[in-house]
Amino acid sequence: GAGVSQTPSNKVTEKGKYVELRCDPISGHTALYWYRQSLGQGPEFLIYFQGTGAADDSGLPNDRFFAVRPEGSVSTLKIQRTERGDSAVYLCASSLYTGGLTDTQYFGPGTRLTVL
Amino acid sequence: AQKITQTQPGMFVQEKEAVTLDCTYDTSDQSYGLFWYKQPSSGEMIFLIYQGSYDEQNATEGRYSLNFQKARKSANLVISASQLGDSAMYFCAMREVSIQGAQKLVFGQGTRLTINP
């Protein structure tokens, strides 16, 4: 079946602009996660959705970052007034969320964001 | 908070040899899960293998196995009979469950594995 997809694959923007990054999870997966991966680092958690609600947004770095998942499927990560430090790869992951210890997250290919 | 340490920034191995990628972790939880992911140059994180803290046997998935030593808090990934396609970044991760129910993954810095022909 289809995996997690993310669009665009690359996004170049200017400092101060607004960007939207889209994630389409695996069909039937209720849990959706956003991570950010800076160059040479492992991914870092940003936000978690269970269904339509953002259950845990403790990883968002500041209020310029916001994410939605209005119908419990596709999610959009929104960044306002972008800064050069926002440049990174933004990864989306989804899981079935059975609540068990073996719940596995499956990742998309990521969106590489470059802020000039 | 959980912490994952991968001390090998890079590893170089001859094709067909076995390779061990190191991972140590720190947690105060009794119940936890450990994951290994592969990230090729395309950028996608590919799930490889999972080990639960209460699993009595080391996890295995094809050519991948996990050398889990609970007392030492280590969960090393072993790749047998390495292939050129194994060249990639490898990340060890631990699940951290938040109060809100998020099963966040906490990742190490990664190890870049290069398989030489």
Interface residues (C-beta under 8 A of the other chain):
Chain A: A31 Y33 Y35 G40 Q41 G42 P43 E44 F45 Y48 Q50 A55 D56 S58 G59 V89 L91 A93 S95 Y97 L101 T102 D103 T104 Q105 Y106 F107 G108 P109 G110 R112
Chain B: I4 S31 Y32 G33 F35 Y37 S42 G43 E44 M45 I46 F47 Y50 G52 F91 A93 R95 S98 Q100 G101 A102 Q103 K104 L105 V106 F107 G108 Q109 G110
